[in-house]
Each structure stands twice: as structure tokens, then as C-alpha cells.
Amino acid sequence: MKAVTYSTYGPPSVLRLAEVDRPVPRADEVLVAVRAVSVNASDWETLVGRPLYSRIGGLRRPRVPTLGSDIAGRVEAVGPAVTRFQVGDEVFGDNLERKGGFAEYAIARERVLALKPPGLSFDEASALPQSGVIAWQGIRTKGHVRPGQRVLVNGAGGGTGAYAIQLAKLDGAEVTAVDNAAKLDFMRTVGADHVLDYTKTDFTRDGSRYDLVLDLAGHHSVLAHRRALAPGGRYLWVGGAVGTLFQVLLAGPLVGRQRLLVVRNSTRDLLEMAALCLAGTVVTHIDRRYPLDEVPAALSHLGEGRALGKVVVTVT
């Protein structure tokens, strides 16, 4: 089978399209014939090896040779312990543990997959697992957004941010979205009430206060976060600088309601998001589609901060 592989951390040029052996599912594993896989910030980080936490399990060289966790496709074979799926089922899920999605076939644990709703295309399904679940847990189950509250989403111009803006608006919040200047119009289109260009405005210093800050690109200090929070407000760190991660982890609870958003892989939350998409209540914004042999270009588009919403790789 064809797969995009790499053996050393670095820029997209280290990736190679290669012929590799098709994997065989064992125990509770499912072999998925991949139809689409979306690109996430975690793919970019694990490609370049930065921040340092992206090297967990492979400090000097990548732990797995093929990236791509958000997969959608058809079940090709199942291991002997699999009970929920059979050959031919259309499935999708976040395969972050095994990755391998930038290939014609990928192995995934049964528990990370869900049946794809018939009304959802493979492209749309692949866009949801990581970004949709982070947004759902950040806004709905951990953020507990209520009508009238003020919500800020930092790094809101990508896939997760676009979902988070929409969920917060559905919950009746007033939403401020932060990203680079090229994404301001996109964030308005998605539904943000206010947009900020982070190169011109520091949301921790402009005097505004928020009931929830969902930070997808955290680089400020915990003291700066406190300035941006209203009384009783909450700050959730999802991604960003290692220094900020440790500050939030160690000092966040001491200086205010600041903590990491520990996202759990949940097929239930995934299907909740899929239902909203099927109803037209939430829209998946796919910026660009790339074929398998253009995975390096897809990763560059996202990693350079140019993606408006989701980037999807289609596999035929």
C-alpha cells in the first residue's frame, strides 16, 4: 500500500510517499481503508518535533513512521476481539494513539472508532474527530458556557476554533476570536462577534474581561491570563508554548481558575458533533483538499498558519 512516511523530525520535505506492507489487525484492532484524513496541529507538531511534548515516546526520532490521526473510511478487516464493527462498515474517529492515517490503510483500536452517519461525507467526517471533540469539551462539558457570557477563543481561525466559535454562539455567548490578520474575515463569517489580530492587540492587556478563555495557542503567563478573566472566569489551555503549559499546570490553580483542558477521546462527543453538523446547526469549513501525494503541501498550509478551518487529505 502507499503511505506517507518519515524517519526524522523536520520540515515537510522529510516526508516521502512510499510502498509499505499493509498492516494486519490483531485482537481489538480494525483495519480501515482510508477515504479521508484531516490535518491537525498535532500532526504538524509531531512532524517538526516542537513543542517538546510532541516527542513523547520518540525523543530522538518519530515513534510512528506515518502521521494522520483523524481518519474516515471503510472497515477492511477486523481483529478476533472486535465486536462492534464488521467489514464494509463506514467509520470515523481520532486515531491519535496509532496515527497512520496518511496512507491507503490504517490500523485503529475499536474503541476510538464510531459508525459514520450516512448523511456525512468522508471529508466532513474526517474533519470532526480531534477538532470537534476539543471544541465540544472546551465549550460544552468543561467550559459550561451559559447565555450572556463572554467567551474568548485564542487561535480561533483553524478547525477547532471554528467549531468552538459556533458552539459558544449556540449557547448564547458573546464571542471574541483571536488569530492573525488574514483570518479575521473568516472568523466573522463563522460567527464571532468581535475579532482581534494578535499582532496588534494583546487580549490580556486591552482591558476586556471574559467568563471563559479557550486558548488553542497559549503563550501568555498565568498572571496575564488572570488580567483577562472576569470574576469567576475560567481559563482552559489546549496548546501552545511549553513554558505556558507548565505555568498553567503548576501555578494556574493558585492565581485563578486556570487549568489544562485534558481532552479525552470520546466517540459519544464525536457523534454529538456529527449530529449538529447533520442538522446544519454547526458547519464544517474545509479550506483545502489535497491528494495523498501532496501531504507535505497540506501540512505546510496548516503549519504556516494559513488554514482557514480544516485541511483534508483525500485518499482514493
Short mmCIF file of the C-alpha atoms (twelve columns), coordinates in Angstrom:
data_MODEL
# 
_entry.id   MODEL 
# 
loop_
_atom_site.group_PDB 
_atom_site.id 
_atom_site.type_symbol 
_atom_site.label_atom_id 
_atom_site.label_alt_id 
_atom_site.label_comp_id 
_atom_site.label_asym_id 
_atom_site.label_seq_id 
_atom_site.Cartn_x 
_atom_site.Cartn_y 
_atom_site.Cartn_z 
_atom_site.pdbx_PDB_model_num 
ATOM 1   C CA . MET A 1   0.000   0.000   0.000  1 
ATOM 2   C CA . LYS A 2   1.018   3.657   -0.359 1 
ATOM 3   C CA . ALA A 3   1.831   5.652   2.770  1 
ATOM 4   C CA . VAL A 4   3.485   8.978   3.526  1 
ATOM 5   C CA . THR A 5   6.367   8.212   5.890  1 
ATOM 6   C CA . TYR A 6   9.208   9.958   7.714  1 
ATOM 7   C CA . SER A 7   12.083  8.861   9.923  1 
ATOM 8   C CA . THR A 8   13.396  12.133  11.340 1 
ATOM 9   C CA . TYR A 9   11.853  15.308  12.730 1 
ATOM 10  C CA . GLY A 10  11.947  18.244  10.367 1 
ATOM 11  C CA . PRO A 11  10.051  20.288  7.756  1 
ATOM 12  C CA . PRO A 12  7.565   18.732  5.305  1 
ATOM 13  C CA . SER A 13  10.443  17.950  2.939  1 
ATOM 14  C CA . VAL A 14  11.410  14.984  5.180  1 
ATOM 15  C CA . LEU A 15  8.182   13.214  4.172  1 
ATOM 16  C CA . ARG A 16  8.227   10.507  1.486  1 
ATOM 17  C CA . LEU A 17  5.461   8.672   -0.370 1 
ATOM 18  C CA . ALA A 18  6.465   5.008   -0.134 1 
ATOM 19  C CA . GLU A 19  5.204   1.471   -0.698 1 
ATOM 20  C CA . VAL A 20  4.864   -0.315  2.655  1 
ATOM 21  C CA . ASP A 21  3.275   -3.539  3.864  1 
ATOM 22  C CA . ARG A 22  -0.427  -3.382  4.570  1 
ATOM 23  C CA . PRO A 23  -0.952  -3.910  8.318  1 
ATOM 24  C CA . VAL A 24  -2.939  -6.843  9.699  1 
ATOM 25  C CA . PRO A 25  -5.401  -6.201  12.554 1 
ATOM 26  C CA . ARG A 26  -4.932  -8.132  15.770 1 
ATOM 27  C CA . ALA A 27  -7.060  -8.508  18.923 1 
ATOM 28  C CA . ASP A 28  -9.305  -5.399  19.153 1 
ATOM 29  C CA . GLU A 29  -7.842  -3.688  16.096 1 
ATOM 30  C CA . VAL A 30  -9.677  -2.589  12.967 1 
ATOM 31  C CA . LEU A 31  -8.112  -2.175  9.521  1 
ATOM 32  C CA . VAL A 32  -9.626  0.878   7.849  1 
ATOM 33  C CA . ALA A 33  -9.416  1.594   4.122  1 
ATOM 34  C CA . VAL A 34  -8.883  5.332   4.470  1 
ATOM 35  C CA . ARG A 35  -11.044 7.613   2.334  1 
ATOM 36  C CA . ALA A 36  -10.164 10.926  4.012  1 
ATOM 37  C CA . VAL A 37  -7.961  12.181  6.824  1 
ATOM 38  C CA . SER A 38  -7.869  15.720  8.181  1 
ATOM 39  C CA . VAL A 39  -4.721  17.588  9.182  1 
ATOM 40  C CA . ASN A 40  -4.333  18.810  12.761 1 
ATOM 41  C CA . ALA A 41  -1.884  20.961  14.668 1 
ATOM 42  C CA . SER A 42  -0.766  17.759  16.409 1 
ATOM 43  C CA . ASP A 43  0.380   16.406  13.007 1 
ATOM 44  C CA . TRP A 44  2.482   19.497  12.387 1 
ATOM 45  C CA . GLU A 45  3.975   19.423  15.886 1 
ATOM 46  C CA . THR A 46  4.848   15.727  15.633 1 
ATOM 47  C CA . LEU A 47  6.395   16.322  12.211 1 
ATOM 48  C CA . VAL A 48  8.737   19.111  13.308 1 
ATOM 49  C CA . GLY A 49  9.225   17.802  16.867 1 
ATOM 50  C CA . ARG A 50  8.159   21.046  18.528 1 
ATOM 51  C CA . PRO A 51  6.972   21.787  21.183 1 
ATOM 52  C CA . LEU A 52  8.967   19.225  23.119 1 
ATOM 53  C CA . TYR A 53  5.864   17.382  24.356 1 
ATOM 54  C CA . SER A 54  5.224   16.323  20.743 1 
ATOM 55  C CA . ARG A 55  8.218   13.962  21.076 1 
ATOM 56  C CA . ILE A 56  6.713   11.863  23.865 1 
ATOM 57  C CA . GLY A 57  7.588   8.254   23.079 1 
ATOM 58  C CA . GLY A 58  10.200  9.277   20.500 1 
ATOM 59  C CA . LEU A 59  12.665  11.833  21.811 1 
ATOM 60  C CA . ARG A 60  15.289  11.457  19.048 1 
ATOM 61  C CA . ARG A 61  13.213  10.087  16.189 1 
ATOM 62  C CA . PRO A 62  9.480   9.695   15.483 1 
ATOM 63  C CA . ARG A 63  7.688   6.934   17.353 1 
ATOM 64  C CA . VAL A 64  5.478   6.072   14.361 1 
ATOM 65  C CA . PRO A 65  6.503   6.456   10.700 1 
ATOM 66  C CA . THR A 66  3.173   7.771   9.378  1 
ATOM 67  C CA . LEU A 67  1.194   10.727  10.715 1 
ATOM 68  C CA . GLY A 68  -2.530  11.383  10.426 1 
ATOM 69  C CA . SER A 69  -4.960  10.640  13.255 1 
ATOM 70  C CA . ASP A 70  -8.377  11.875  12.119 1 
ATOM 71  C CA . ILE A 71  -9.495  9.122   9.776  1 
ATOM 72  C CA . ALA A 72  -12.689 8.269   7.916  1 
ATOM 73  C CA . GLY A 73  -13.136 5.222   5.726  1 
ATOM 74  C CA . ARG A 74  -14.491 1.689   5.396  1 
ATOM 75  C CA . VAL A 75  -13.670 -1.332  7.533  1 
ATOM 76  C CA . GLU A 76  -11.474 -3.680  5.510  1 
ATOM 77  C CA . ALA A 77  -10.777 -6.305  8.200  1 
ATOM 78  C CA . VAL A 78  -11.203 -6.775  11.949 1 
ATOM 79  C CA . GLY A 79  -9.250  -8.494  14.695 1 
ATOM 80  C CA . PRO A 80  -10.703 -11.523 16.519 1 
ATOM 81  C CA . ALA A 81  -11.778 -9.485  19.575 1 
ATOM 82  C CA . VAL A 82  -13.716 -6.837  17.627 1 
ATOM 83  C CA . THR A 83  -17.472 -6.940  18.258 1 
ATOM 84  C CA . ARG A 84  -18.838 -3.538  17.197 1 
ATOM 85  C CA . PHE A 85  -17.784 -3.426  13.543 1 
ATOM 86  C CA . GLN A 86  -17.779 -5.663  10.508 1 
ATOM 87  C CA . VAL A 87  -16.231 -5.484  7.072  1 
ATOM 88  C CA . GLY A 88  -17.860 -2.776  4.974  1 
ATOM 89  C CA . ASP A 89  -18.901 -0.508  7.826  1 
ATOM 90  C CA . GLU A 90  -18.181 3.184   7.309  1 
ATOM 91  C CA . VAL A 91  -16.322 4.530   10.340 1 
ATOM 92  C CA . PHE A 92  -14.501 7.618   11.602 1 
ATOM 93  C CA . GLY A 93  -12.514 8.571   14.679 1 
ATOM 94  C CA . ASP A 94  -9.419  10.104  16.273 1 
ATOM 95  C CA . ASN A 95  -6.625  7.559   15.969 1 
ATOM 96  C CA . LEU A 96  -4.078  9.683   17.858 1 
ATOM 97  C CA . GLU A 97  -2.563  6.669   19.637 1 
ATOM 98  C CA . ARG A 98  -1.679  4.805   16.420 1 
ATOM 99  C CA . LYS A 99  -1.847  7.582   13.780 1 
ATOM 100 C CA . GLY A 100 -1.073  6.139   10.311 1 
ATOM 101 C CA . GLY A 101 -3.877  7.990   8.528  1 
ATOM 102 C CA . PHE A 102 -1.761  9.403   5.683  1 
ATOM 103 C CA . ALA A 103 -1.929  6.047   3.953  1 
ATOM 104 C CA . GLU A 104 -4.298  3.853   1.995  1 
ATOM 105 C CA . TYR A 105 -4.953  1.696   5.069  1 
ATOM 106 C CA . ALA A 106 -4.665  2.386   8.791  1 
ATOM 107 C CA . ILE A 107 -4.922  0.286   11.954 1 
ATOM 108 C CA . ALA A 108 -7.075  1.663   14.789 1 
ATOM 109 C CA . ARG A 109 -8.318  0.352   18.117 1 
ATOM 110 C CA . GLU A 110 -12.009 -0.494  18.070 1 
ATOM 111 C CA . ARG A 111 -12.768 1.894   20.952 1 
ATOM 112 C CA . VAL A 112 -11.644 5.043   19.079 1 
ATOM 113 C CA . LEU A 113 -13.970 4.496   16.112 1 
ATOM 114 C CA . ALA A 114 -17.646 5.243   15.587 1 
ATOM 115 C CA . LEU A 115 -20.034 4.405   12.773 1 
ATOM 116 C CA . LYS A 116 -20.130 7.290   10.330 1 
ATOM 117 C CA . PRO A 117 -23.630 8.717   9.933  1 
ATOM 118 C CA . PRO A 118 -24.815 8.080   6.349  1 
ATOM 119 C CA . GLY A 119 -25.502 11.765  5.693  1 
ATOM 120 C CA . LEU A 120 -21.953 12.817  6.490  1 
ATOM 121 C CA . SER A 121 -19.362 12.728  3.701  1 
ATOM 122 C CA . PHE A 122 -15.978 11.122  4.339  1 
ATOM 123 C CA . ASP A 123 -14.316 14.537  4.076  1 
ATOM 124 C CA . GLU A 124 -16.669 16.065  6.643  1 
ATOM 125 C CA . ALA A 125 -16.333 13.048  8.924  1 
ATOM 126 C CA . SER A 126 -12.538 13.231  8.903  1 
ATOM 127 C CA . ALA A 127 -12.666 16.897  9.930  1 
ATOM 128 C CA . LEU A 128 -14.543 16.225  13.166 1 
ATOM 129 C CA . PRO A 129 -12.744 13.764  15.468 1 
ATOM 130 C CA . GLN A 130 -9.992  15.870  17.038 1 
ATOM 131 C CA . SER A 131 -11.106 19.440  16.348 1 
ATOM 132 C CA . GLY A 132 -14.773 18.799  17.010 1 
ATOM 133 C CA . VAL A 133 -14.224 16.938  20.263 1 
ATOM 134 C CA . ILE A 134 -11.775 19.547  21.607 1 
ATOM 135 C CA . ALA A 135 -14.312 22.279  20.844 1 
ATOM 136 C CA . TRP A 136 -17.179 20.272  22.369 1 
ATOM 137 C CA . GLN A 137 -15.322 19.548  25.594 1 
ATOM 138 C CA . GLY A 138 -13.864 23.053  25.811 1 
ATOM 139 C CA . ILE A 139 -17.199 24.824  25.360 1 
ATOM 140 C CA . ARG A 140 -19.845 22.343  26.481 1 
ATOM 141 C CA . THR A 141 -18.549 19.797  29.015 1 
ATOM 142 C CA . LYS A 142 -15.579 21.637  30.578 1 
ATOM 143 C CA . GLY A 143 -16.338 25.249  29.707 1 
ATOM 144 C CA . HIS A 144 -20.020 25.137  30.713 1 
ATOM 145 C CA . VAL A 145 -20.866 28.214  28.653 1 
ATOM 146 C CA . ARG A 146 -24.140 29.918  29.550 1 
ATOM 147 C CA . PRO A 147 -26.239 32.545  27.747 1 
ATOM 148 C CA . GLY A 148 -24.906 36.066  28.078 1 
ATOM 149 C CA . GLN A 149 -21.379 35.070  28.994 1 
ATOM 150 C CA . ARG A 150 -18.318 36.476  27.258 1 
ATOM 151 C CA . VAL A 151 -16.089 33.866  25.628 1 
ATOM 152 C CA . LEU A 152 -12.688 34.375  24.011 1 
ATOM 153 C CA . VAL A 153 -11.149 31.760  21.699 1 
ATOM 154 C CA . ASN A 154 -7.442  32.288  21.062 1 
ATOM 155 C CA . GLY A 155 -6.138  30.714  17.838 1 
ATOM 156 C CA . ALA A 156 -9.695  30.637  16.540 1 
ATOM 157 C CA . GLY A 157 -9.048  30.664  12.806 1 
ATOM 158 C CA . GLY A 158 -8.390  26.940  12.431 1 
ATOM 159 C CA . GLY A 159 -10.638 23.893  12.588 1 
ATOM 160 C CA . THR A 160 -11.036 23.684  16.370 1 
ATOM 161 C CA . GLY A 161 -11.548 27.409  16.686 1 
ATOM 162 C CA . ALA A 162 -14.250 27.470  14.019 1 
ATOM 163 C CA . TYR A 163 -16.185 24.748  15.846 1 
ATOM 164 C CA . ALA A 164 -15.669 26.461  19.221 1 
ATOM 165 C CA . ILE A 165 -16.987 29.794  17.943 1 
ATOM 166 C CA . GLN A 166 -20.134 28.112  16.630 1 
ATOM 167 C CA . LEU A 167 -20.772 26.120  19.813 1 
ATOM 168 C CA . ALA A 168 -20.315 29.177  22.025 1 
ATOM 169 C CA . LYS A 169 -22.741 31.160  19.867 1 
ATOM 170 C CA . LEU A 170 -25.266 28.315  20.042 1 
ATOM 171 C CA . ASP A 171 -25.016 28.533  23.826 1 
ATOM 172 C CA . GLY A 172 -25.822 32.235  23.731 1 
ATOM 173 C CA . ALA A 173 -22.362 33.654  24.392 1 
ATOM 174 C CA . GLU A 174 -20.761 36.836  23.090 1 
ATOM 175 C CA . VAL A 175 -17.658 35.551  21.309 1 
ATOM 176 C CA . THR A 176 -14.303 37.218  20.695 1 
ATOM 177 C CA . ALA A 177 -11.976 35.363  18.317 1 
ATOM 178 C CA . VAL A 178 -8.206  35.910  18.117 1 
ATOM 179 C CA . ASP A 179 -5.822  34.952  15.287 1 
ATOM 180 C CA . ASN A 180 -3.669  36.529  12.581 1 
ATOM 181 C CA . ALA A 181 -4.902  39.326  10.319 1 
ATOM 182 C CA . ALA A 182 -5.547  37.026  7.349  1 
ATOM 183 C CA . LYS A 183 -8.159  35.106  9.357  1 
ATOM 184 C CA . LEU A 184 -10.267 37.968  10.727 1 
ATOM 185 C CA . ASP A 185 -12.912 37.895  7.976  1 
ATOM 186 C CA . PHE A 186 -13.149 34.119  8.199  1 
ATOM 187 C CA . MET A 187 -13.773 34.238  11.956 1 
ATOM 188 C CA . ARG A 188 -16.505 36.823  11.440 1 
ATOM 189 C CA . THR A 189 -18.098 34.571  8.822  1 
ATOM 190 C CA . VAL A 190 -18.056 31.657  11.258 1 
ATOM 191 C CA . GLY A 191 -19.964 33.763  13.788 1 
ATOM 192 C CA . ALA A 192 -17.556 35.683  16.026 1 
ATOM 193 C CA . ASP A 193 -18.973 38.932  17.411 1 
ATOM 194 C CA . HIS A 194 -15.521 40.501  17.767 1 
ATOM 195 C CA . VAL A 195 -12.180 39.629  16.167 1 
ATOM 196 C CA . LEU A 196 -8.629  40.533  17.213 1 
ATOM 197 C CA . ASP A 197 -5.359  40.420  15.310 1 
ATOM 198 C CA . TYR A 198 -2.902  39.121  17.888 1 
ATOM 199 C CA . THR A 199 -0.032  41.010  16.237 1 
ATOM 200 C CA . LYS A 200 -1.763  44.295  17.043 1 
ATOM 201 C CA . THR A 201 -3.831  43.590  20.147 1 
ATOM 202 C CA . ASP A 202 -2.875  41.598  23.240 1 
ATOM 203 C CA . PHE A 203 -6.154  40.279  24.625 1 
ATOM 204 C CA . THR A 204 -4.631  40.099  28.116 1 
ATOM 205 C CA . ARG A 205 -3.887  43.853  28.102 1 
ATOM 206 C CA . ASP A 206 -6.771  45.549  26.305 1 
ATOM 207 C CA . GLY A 207 -8.940  45.784  29.425 1 
ATOM 208 C CA . SER A 208 -11.606 43.266  28.365 1 
ATOM 209 C CA . ARG A 209 -12.694 40.504  30.735 1 
ATOM 210 C CA . TYR A 210 -14.066 37.091  29.825 1 
ATOM 211 C CA . ASP A 211 -16.046 34.365  31.546 1 
ATOM 212 C CA . LEU A 212 -14.169 31.728  29.553 1 
ATOM 213 C CA . VAL A 213 -10.885 31.820  27.650 1 
ATOM 214 C CA . LEU A 214 -10.333 28.769  25.467 1 
ATOM 215 C CA . ASP A 215 -6.671  29.036  24.487 1 
ATOM 216 C CA . LEU A 216 -5.642  26.951  21.482 1 
ATOM 217 C CA . ALA A 217 -2.339  28.818  21.116 1 
ATOM 218 C CA . GLY A 218 -1.291  29.687  24.670 1 
ATOM 219 C CA . HIS A 219 1.870   31.806  25.029 1 
ATOM 220 C CA . HIS A 220 0.997   34.206  27.851 1 
ATOM 221 C CA . SER A 221 1.827   33.897  31.543 1 
ATOM 222 C CA . VAL A 222 -0.692  32.869  34.182 1 
ATOM 223 C CA . LEU A 223 -0.637  36.430  35.549 1 
ATOM 224 C CA . ALA A 224 -1.536  37.729  32.093 1 
ATOM 225 C CA . HIS A 225 -4.395  35.229  31.878 1 
ATOM 226 C CA . ARG A 226 -5.734  36.493  35.198 1 
ATOM 227 C CA . ARG A 227 -5.988  40.023  33.796 1 
ATOM 228 C CA . ALA A 228 -8.270  38.717  31.029 1 
ATOM 229 C CA . LEU A 229 -10.671 36.842  33.305 1 
ATOM 230 C CA . ALA A 230 -13.875 38.226  34.776 1 
ATOM 231 C CA . PRO A 231 -14.643 37.384  38.437 1 
ATOM 232 C CA . GLY A 232 -15.274 33.636  38.497 1 
ATOM 233 C CA . GLY A 233 -13.969 33.310  34.937 1 
ATOM 234 C CA . ARG A 234 -12.166 30.199  33.697 1 
ATOM 235 C CA . TYR A 235 -9.111  29.719  31.504 1 
ATOM 236 C CA . LEU A 236 -8.557  26.452  29.602 1 
ATOM 237 C CA . TRP A 237 -5.183  25.778  27.941 1 
ATOM 238 C CA . VAL A 238 -5.273  23.442  24.931 1 
ATOM 239 C CA . GLY A 239 -1.997  24.047  23.103 1 
ATOM 240 C CA . GLY A 240 0.930   26.401  22.719 1 
ATOM 241 C CA . ALA A 241 4.251   27.050  24.399 1 
ATOM 242 C CA . VAL A 242 5.748   24.502  26.811 1 
ATOM 243 C CA . GLY A 243 6.511   27.285  29.291 1 
ATOM 244 C CA . THR A 244 2.861   28.315  29.386 1 
ATOM 245 C CA . LEU A 245 1.807   24.691  29.780 1 
ATOM 246 C CA . PHE A 246 3.930   24.255  32.912 1 
ATOM 247 C CA . GLN A 247 2.846   27.602  34.331 1 
ATOM 248 C CA . VAL A 248 -0.822  26.704  33.958 1 
ATOM 249 C CA . LEU A 249 -0.235  23.212  35.312 1 
ATOM 250 C CA . LEU A 250 1.743   24.304  38.385 1 
ATOM 251 C CA . ALA A 251 0.597   27.833  39.156 1 
ATOM 252 C CA . GLY A 252 -2.728  28.184  37.346 1 
ATOM 253 C CA . PRO A 253 -4.923  26.992  40.235 1 
ATOM 254 C CA . LEU A 254 -3.075  29.316  42.649 1 
ATOM 255 C CA . VAL A 255 -3.671  32.557  40.741 1 
ATOM 256 C CA . GLY A 256 -7.155  31.860  39.401 1 
ATOM 257 C CA . ARG A 257 -9.306  29.269  37.691 1 
ATOM 258 C CA . GLN A 258 -6.710  28.237  35.132 1 
ATOM 259 C CA . ARG A 259 -6.094  24.665  34.069 1 
ATOM 260 C CA . LEU A 260 -5.250  22.406  31.187 1 
ATOM 261 C CA . LEU A 261 -8.076  21.066  29.083 1 
ATOM 262 C CA . VAL A 262 -7.323  17.354  29.246 1 
ATOM 263 C CA . VAL A 263 -9.200  16.147  26.180 1 
ATOM 264 C CA . ARG A 264 -10.392 12.545  26.306 1 
ATOM 265 C CA . ASN A 265 -11.100 10.547  23.203 1 
ATOM 266 C CA . SER A 266 -14.890 10.259  23.249 1 
ATOM 267 C CA . THR A 267 -16.938 8.716   20.454 1 
ATOM 268 C CA . ARG A 268 -20.040 9.972   22.278 1 
ATOM 269 C CA . ASP A 269 -18.889 13.591  21.989 1 
ATOM 270 C CA . LEU A 270 -17.845 12.927  18.394 1 
ATOM 271 C CA . LEU A 271 -21.325 11.718  17.500 1 
ATOM 272 C CA . GLU A 272 -22.874 14.737  19.267 1 
ATOM 273 C CA . MET A 273 -20.856 16.995  16.988 1 
ATOM 274 C CA . ALA A 274 -21.744 14.903  13.945 1 
ATOM 275 C CA . ALA A 275 -25.446 15.277  14.795 1 
ATOM 276 C CA . LEU A 276 -25.100 19.068  14.932 1 
ATOM 277 C CA . CYS A 277 -23.381 19.034  11.542 1 
ATOM 278 C CA . LEU A 278 -26.071 16.830  10.012 1 
ATOM 279 C CA . ALA A 279 -28.732 19.194  11.336 1 
ATOM 280 C CA . GLY A 280 -26.916 22.146  9.780  1 
ATOM 281 C CA . THR A 281 -26.561 23.767  13.202 1 
ATOM 282 C CA . VAL A 282 -22.758 23.559  13.019 1 
ATOM 283 C CA . VAL A 283 -20.899 23.879  9.722  1 
ATOM 284 C CA . THR A 284 -17.573 22.239  8.879  1 
ATOM 285 C CA . HIS A 285 -15.399 24.704  6.986  1 
ATOM 286 C CA . ILE A 286 -12.945 22.849  4.747  1 
ATOM 287 C CA . ASP A 287 -10.349 25.266  3.433  1 
ATOM 288 C CA . ARG A 288 -8.460  22.950  1.056  1 
ATOM 289 C CA . ARG A 289 -8.330  19.341  -0.062 1 
ATOM 290 C CA . TYR A 290 -5.114  17.577  -1.089 1 
ATOM 291 C CA . PRO A 291 -4.442  14.120  -2.576 1 
ATOM 292 C CA . LEU A 292 -2.252  11.667  -0.657 1 
ATOM 293 C CA . ASP A 293 0.902   12.511  -2.591 1 
ATOM 294 C CA . GLU A 294 0.549   16.170  -1.565 1 
ATOM 295 C CA . VAL A 295 0.554   15.606  2.206  1 
ATOM 296 C CA . PRO A 296 3.708   17.773  2.567  1 
ATOM 297 C CA . ALA A 297 1.845   20.702  0.982  1 
ATOM 298 C CA . ALA A 298 -1.187  20.090  3.210  1 
ATOM 299 C CA . LEU A 299 0.981   20.143  6.338  1 
ATOM 300 C CA . SER A 300 2.790   23.282  5.152  1 
ATOM 301 C CA . HIS A 301 -0.504  25.089  4.594  1 
ATOM 302 C CA . LEU A 302 -1.602  24.366  8.158  1 
ATOM 303 C CA . GLY A 303 1.786   24.685  9.857  1 
ATOM 304 C CA . GLU A 304 2.456   28.103  8.347  1 
ATOM 305 C CA . GLY A 305 -0.781  29.432  9.841  1 
ATOM 306 C CA . ARG A 306 -2.650  29.847  6.549  1 
ATOM 307 C CA . ALA A 307 -5.500  27.348  7.008  1 
ATOM 308 C CA . LEU A 308 -8.996  28.787  7.398  1 
ATOM 309 C CA . GLY A 309 -10.833 25.983  9.147  1 
ATOM 310 C CA . LYS A 310 -9.909  22.414  8.227  1 
ATOM 311 C CA . VAL A 311 -7.462  20.930  5.731  1 
ATOM 312 C CA . VAL A 312 -8.363  17.454  4.399  1 
ATOM 313 C CA . VAL A 313 -6.333  14.816  2.564  1 
ATOM 314 C CA . THR A 314 -8.452  12.607  0.305  1 
ATOM 315 C CA . VAL A 315 -7.347  9.035   -0.348 1 
ATOM 316 C CA . THR A 316 -8.755  7.115   -3.319 1 
# 
